[in-house]
């Protein structure tokens, strides 16, 4: 028995060396890609490429190792090498209550354990750090109705050539395909141009007359082949208007003709409609193991 165990351990040691060699080679190649991107003035961080990589790995994955573990391993790789590439930093909005650390943990799972992170009790402070380029990313709470210190309306007023946009949802994946949202969700914002991954959800922010109902917004969106997954609202600066952030089931950006068509359908010259980003549809892990067994 002892001899058999020793043989298996030797095999594992040999595999560990091979894995380590490959990790070092991978890091070198990623750095070379970063150099070429800078020369060509291509966006260094490409979330669409990262999620396509994750989807490809999950598609080919088999065996006892949980899919969630595979994703966390590769996110750790991406975060660690990204730090070498650009010196990234994350600002995390951590609510000052017993649930605050869940947002910190979700950010760590996504960005890796080595990327520098700073806690902000105020979501507007985290957003300001990205605007002033004191941080590359802001992890912010999921929109809810009529909360104080709403952060998403500020994305409507971005006028720079590199506006802040939503590009990811945390957690990155879902445990099952039952259509249930995770108990805790967050969104990630950065000065990144949204790109489609082939299967995405988007957010449209609207400023409309206060008399416009949510049912009417859903009707207008559906007429343009956009399924509404959720709407959250808050007060606008103008007392006769209201702000809404609408989650839809497809990729859309501000060059899409449906943005103008949607806006015109409300027949309000003071109305506004801005695509403020989105996120790839989360992978489904489906692993029935450990504490996450369903």
C-alpha positions, 0 to 999 in steps of 0.5 A: 500500500505504502509503495503504491501511494509513493508511486502515485505521489511521484506521478503527482510531483511530475505533473506539478512540475509540468503544470508549473512550467506551463504556467510560467510559459503562459505568463510570458506569452500573455506579456508578449500579447500585452506588448503587441496590443500596446504597439497597436493601441488595442484595448489591453483588457478584453473581458469578451475574450476572457469569457470566451476562454472560460466557456471553451474550458468548461465545454471541454471539461470532464472528471471530478474537478468541479467546474467552479474550481476550474473557473477560479483557477483561470481567473486567478491566472488572468488576474495575476498576469494582468497585474504584471501587464498594467498594474491594475487596482480594484475599488470595492464598494463594501456595505457597512453591515454584516453582508459587506464581506460577501462583496469583497469575497466576490471581487477576490474570486473574480480579480484574483488574490494578488490584485490590489483592492481597496474597500469603499463604504460608499459606491460613489467613492468607488466609482470616483476612483475609476473616473479619476483613474486611481483604480481600474475597476469598481465593484458596485452593488446591484441596482435597486429601487429608490436607494440613496447614493445611486451610482448608475445614473452617473454613467449616463453623463459620461462624455469622455472618449473612454466612458465608464461602462458596466462589463461584468457581473459577480459572481461570474457563474451560476451554480444551476440552471433553475433561473434563480439569481444569486443571493448577492450580486454585484456589477463591475465598472471600468473605462472599457468599450463594451464588446459582445461575447456572443451571449450577453445581457445589457443595461439601458439607462433611461430618463423619462417623464415620471408618468411613463410606467414600467409596463410601458417601458417593457412594451416598447422594449419588446416591440424592438425584440428586446426582452426585459429581465429587470427594471430599477428606478430612482428620482431624476434631477428634474422633478417631473422625470424619473430614471430607469435602468433596464436589463435586457437579454441581448448585446446592445450599444449606443451605435445600435439603431434600436436606441434611437428608435426606442427613445423616439417611441416615447415622444418626449424631447427631453427623454434620454436613453444611454447604453451603459454596458452589460455582461456575458451570460454567466456559465452554469456550473451544475456541480453537485459537490460539497457545500454547493450541492443542490 
